[in-house]
Amino acid sequence: MAEAIVKKAKEEKLELFEVKNFQAIPGHGVMADLENKKILFGTRKLMFDNQIDPSLIEEKMITLEDQGKTTMILAQDKEIIGIIAVADILKDYSKEAVEMLHKMGKKVAIITGDNKRVGQAIAKKLGVDFVLAEVLPQDKARVIKEIQEGQFENWKLAIENSRQRRVVAMVGDGINDAPALAQADLGIALGSGTDVAMETGEIVLIKDDLRDVIKAIDLSKYTLNKIKQNLFWAFFYNIIGIPIAAGILFPFTGWLLNPALAGAAMAFSSVSVVLNSLSMRKKKFF
C-alpha cells in the first residue's frame, strides 16, 4: 500500500518531504514527525489509541470499504486532514481458482488485516466462503491453528463437524504470511512473493497464477495414487513370485523356477514400476 501511495504521489508530481522519528505499528499504521507536527496514518484503532475521533469521516470510509477499498486515515497532531483509499487488484483467475476449489469440495477463507467490510466485499467478488478480518500479522498463525483444531466460535464459521481436526492449506506471499505458512498443514507460497515466504512454504508456485494451487493438489493426488499402485503390484508380484522361486510348487508339480528366469522376472517387476511411474508424463491438467 505504501508503494502504491508513493507511486501515485510521484505521478502527481507532489513534493516528498523527509520525516523524523518514523515508527511502524504492525497492523495499525505509521507515525512520524514532519516540521514539528505529529503525523499519524493508518486505521481507526490507531486514531482511537491517540485520542483522535474518526467519526466525522466514518460515512465516507464505509462507502469506500463497501467497494472493497482499504481506507487509511491521515491525521496531523489531533486533527484528521484526509483519507486515502487503496484497492487491491485481484489476481488473474482468482475467481476461477475459488470455483475450482469449491468443485473439489474445499472451503475457502480469506485471512486479512482489513476490516470486515473490505474483506466481505472482496469475498463477494470471489465467492469465498468465510472472511477472517482484522487479523494482526502476528495472529495469522494462531488463526490457522484455531481452524485446524475446529475452534470456529470466535470467527462465527458455520462449518459442519467444527470440532473435528481439519487439514488446512495456506496460500501467501508476504513476510507476515510466513508464520501462518509454517503452521498450516500445507504452505503454498507464490513465486512473486518475499524470500521468507518462499523459504517457509512446502510448495512454491513459479507463476503468479492461483489456478496452480488446484494443479498442485491434483498432481499430489495423482502421484499418491501412482505410489499406491506401484506398492500394490510390487507386493502382489513378490508375494506370488518369491514362494514359487523358493520351490513351493515342487512337491506338487516337480517344477522349479529357473534362476535365469527368476532374475528376468525380478527385473520385469522393477521395470513395470518404472513404466507405471513414467506414464504420469501423459497426464494432462487443465
C-alpha positions, 0 to 999 in steps of 0.5 A, a space after each residue: 500500500 505504501 508503494 502504491 501511495 508513493 507511486 501515485 504521489 510521484 505521478 502527481 508530481 507532489 513534493 516528498 518531504 523527509 520525516 523524523 522519528 518514523 515508527 511502524 505499528 504492525 497492523 495499525 499504521 505509521 507515525 512520524 514527525 514532519 516540521 514539528 507536527 505529529 503525523 499519524 496514518 493508518 486505521 481507526 484503532 490507531 486514531 482511537 489509541 491517540 485520542 483522535 475521533 474518526 467519526 466525522 469521516 466514518 460515512 465516507 470510509 464505509 462507502 469506500 470499504 463497501 467497494 472493497 477499498 482499504 481506507 487509511 486515515 491521515 491525521 496531523 497532531 489531533 486533527 484528521 486532514 484526509 483519507 486515502 483509499 487503496 484497492 487491491 487488484 485481484 489476481 488473474 483467475 482468482 475467481 476461477 481458482 475459488 470455483 475450482 476449489 469449491 468443485 473439489 469440495 474445499 472451503 475457502 477463507 480469506 485471512 486479512 488485516 482489513 476490516 470486515 467490510 473490505 474483506 466481505 466485499 472482496 469475498 463477494 467478488 470471489 465467492 469465498 466462503 468465510 472472511 477472517 478480518 482484522 487479523 494482526 500479522 502476528 495472529 495469522 498463525 494462531 488463526 490457522 491453528 484455531 481452524 485446524 483444531 475446529 475452534 470456529 466460535 470466535 470467527 462465527 464459521 458455520 462449518 459442519 463437524 467444527 470440532 473435528 481436526 481439519 487439514 488446512 492449506 495456506 496460500 501467501 506471499 508476504 513476510 507476515 504470511 510466513 508464520 501462518 505458512 509454517 503452521 498450516 498443514 500445507 504452505 503454498 507460497 507464490 513465486 512473486 512473493 518475499 524470500 521468507 515466504 518462499 523459504 517457509 512454504 512446502 510448495 512454491 508456485 513459479 507463476 503468479 497464477 492461483 489456478 496452480 494451487 488446484 494443479 498442485 493438489 491434483 498432481 499430489 493426488 495423482 502421484 499418491 495414487 501412482 505410489 499406491 499402485 506401484 506398492 500394490 503390484 510390487 507386493 502382489 508380484 513378490 508375494 506370488 513370485 518369491 514362494 514359487 522361486 523358493 520351490 513351493 510348487 515342487 512337491 506338487 508339480 516337480 517344477 522349479 523356477 529357473 534362476 535365469 528366469 527368476 532374475 528376468 522376472 525380478 527385473 520385469 517387476 522393477 521395470 513395470 514400476 518404472 513404466 507405471 511411474 513414467 506414464 504420469 508424463 501423459 497426464 494432462 491438467 487443465 
